[in-house]
Amino acid sequence: MPDISYFSVILRFLHILAAITAVGGTIFAAFVVLPATETIPDAARPHFHEGVRRRASKLVMMAIAFLLLSGFYNYVVNEIPAHKGQQAYHMLMGVKILLAFVVFFLASALTGRSSAFAKLREKRKRWMRLQILASLGVVLVGSFLRAM
């Protein structure tokens, strides 16, 4: 039986679970919740969106924090030693990290309270779709990395 770091396996599992929760939640919100809000009277929509934002923001912040911590640990402890000298691997990892920061920014802006990002929240459908595309990019690059 190979030498397995159970801590690393658990962290990878939880990292993937946090990503599934965040990305799945965004897809559900963009393609189910937002279209459904069109049936809510105009006067009630801001109240509904605020309730969803308030609940989602806690989940988003926890997912981002955990993805950052577990991703950093996994990269430093497991991936750097395993892929020493593989420039293509580390370049793709850089692309994945940059895409993840785009996802984190959009998720934070869309679920946050800052008035600086109110314009983004007004066009949340557009920005959520960009967030989904960036998330899919993270998963795609991650798939290439796993195959290397």
C-alpha positions as CSV (number, residue, x, y, z in Angstrom):
1,M,0.0,0.0,0.0
2,P,1.4,3.4,-0.9
3,D,2.3,6.0,1.7
4,I,-0.8,8.2,2.1
5,S,-1.0,11.4,4.0
6,Y,-4.5,11.2,5.3
7,F,-4.4,14.9,6.3
8,S,-3.7,15.8,2.7
9,V,-6.5,13.5,1.4
10,I,-9.0,15.1,3.8
11,L,-7.9,18.6,2.9
12,R,-8.2,17.8,-0.8
13,F,-11.6,16.4,-0.3
14,L,-12.7,19.4,1.7
15,H,-11.1,21.7,-0.9
16,I,-13.2,20.0,-3.7
17,L,-16.3,20.1,-1.5
18,A,-15.9,23.9,-0.9
19,A,-15.4,24.4,-4.7
20,I,-18.5,22.3,-5.5
21,T,-20.6,24.3,-3.0
22,A,-19.4,27.6,-4.3
23,V,-19.6,26.9,-8.0
24,G,-22.8,24.8,-7.7
25,G,-24.4,27.6,-5.7
26,T,-23.5,30.2,-8.3
27,I,-24.9,28.0,-11.1
28,F,-28.1,27.4,-9.2
29,A,-28.5,31.1,-8.4
30,A,-27.8,32.2,-12.0
31,F,-30.0,29.7,-13.7
32,V,-32.8,29.0,-11.2
33,V,-33.1,31.7,-8.5
34,L,-32.5,34.8,-10.7
35,P,-35.0,33.8,-13.4
36,A,-37.5,32.8,-10.6
37,T,-37.3,36.3,-9.1
38,E,-38.9,37.7,-12.3
39,T,-42.2,36.3,-11.0
40,I,-41.8,38.3,-7.7
41,P,-43.4,41.8,-7.7
42,D,-40.9,44.6,-8.4
43,A,-41.4,46.1,-4.9
44,A,-40.5,42.8,-3.2
45,R,-37.4,42.0,-5.3
46,P,-34.8,44.1,-3.4
47,H,-35.9,42.6,-0.1
48,F,-35.6,39.1,-1.6
49,H,-32.2,39.8,-3.1
50,E,-31.0,41.2,0.2
51,G,-32.1,38.1,2.0
52,V,-30.3,35.8,-0.4
53,R,-27.2,38.0,-0.4
54,R,-27.1,38.0,3.4
55,R,-27.3,34.2,3.6
56,A,-25.0,33.6,0.6
57,S,-22.3,36.0,1.8
58,K,-21.5,33.8,4.8
59,L,-21.2,30.7,2.7
60,V,-19.1,32.4,0.1
61,M,-16.7,33.9,2.6
62,M,-16.2,30.5,4.3
63,A,-15.7,28.7,1.0
64,I,-13.2,31.3,-0.2
65,A,-11.2,31.2,3.1
66,F,-11.1,27.4,3.0
67,L,-10.2,27.2,-0.7
68,L,-7.3,29.7,-0.1
69,L,-6.0,27.8,3.0
70,S,-6.4,24.3,1.7
71,G,-5.2,25.2,-1.8
72,F,-2.1,26.9,-0.5
73,Y,-1.3,24.0,1.8
74,N,-1.8,21.4,-1.0
75,Y,0.3,23.4,-3.5
76,V,3.2,24.0,-1.1
77,V,3.2,20.6,0.6
78,N,2.2,18.2,-2.2
79,E,2.4,19.8,-5.6
80,I,5.6,21.8,-5.6
81,P,7.7,18.8,-4.5
82,A,5.9,16.5,-6.9
83,H,6.3,18.7,-9.9
84,K,9.8,20.2,-9.3
85,G,11.3,21.4,-12.6
86,Q,8.0,21.2,-14.5
87,Q,7.6,24.7,-15.8
88,A,4.4,24.0,-17.6
89,Y,2.8,22.7,-14.5
90,H,3.6,25.8,-12.5
91,M,2.6,28.1,-15.3
92,L,-0.8,26.4,-15.5
93,M,-1.1,26.6,-11.7
94,G,-0.5,30.3,-11.9
95,V,-3.3,30.6,-14.5
96,K,-5.6,28.6,-12.2
97,I,-4.8,30.8,-9.2
98,L,-5.4,34.0,-11.2
99,L,-8.7,32.6,-12.5
100,A,-9.6,31.7,-8.9
101,F,-8.9,35.2,-7.8
102,V,-11.3,36.5,-10.4
103,V,-13.9,34.1,-9.1
104,F,-13.3,35.1,-5.5
105,F,-13.5,38.8,-6.4
106,L,-16.8,38.4,-8.3
107,A,-18.3,36.2,-5.6
108,S,-17.3,38.7,-2.9
109,A,-18.5,41.7,-4.9
110,L,-21.9,40.1,-5.7
111,T,-22.6,38.8,-2.1
112,G,-21.0,41.7,-0.2
113,R,-22.5,44.9,1.1
114,S,-20.0,47.5,-0.3
115,S,-21.6,50.3,-2.1
116,A,-18.5,50.4,-4.4
117,F,-19.9,47.2,-6.0
118,A,-23.6,48.1,-6.2
119,K,-23.3,48.6,-9.9
120,L,-22.1,45.0,-10.3
121,R,-25.0,43.7,-8.2
122,E,-27.4,45.7,-10.4
123,K,-26.2,43.6,-13.3
124,R,-25.7,40.4,-11.3
125,K,-26.9,38.1,-14.1
126,R,-24.0,39.2,-16.4
127,W,-21.4,39.1,-13.6
128,M,-22.6,35.7,-12.3
129,R,-22.2,34.2,-15.8
130,L,-18.7,35.6,-16.0
131,Q,-18.0,34.1,-12.5
132,I,-19.3,30.7,-13.8
133,L,-17.1,30.9,-16.9
134,A,-14.0,31.7,-14.7
135,S,-15.0,28.9,-12.3
136,L,-15.2,26.4,-15.2
137,G,-11.8,27.7,-16.3
138,V,-10.4,26.9,-12.9
139,V,-11.9,23.4,-13.1
140,L,-10.6,22.8,-16.6
141,V,-7.1,24.0,-15.8
142,G,-7.2,21.8,-12.6
143,S,-8.1,18.8,-14.7
144,F,-5.0,19.4,-16.9
145,L,-2.9,19.8,-13.8
146,R,-4.2,16.5,-12.4
147,A,-3.3,14.7,-15.6
148,M,0.3,16.0,-15.6
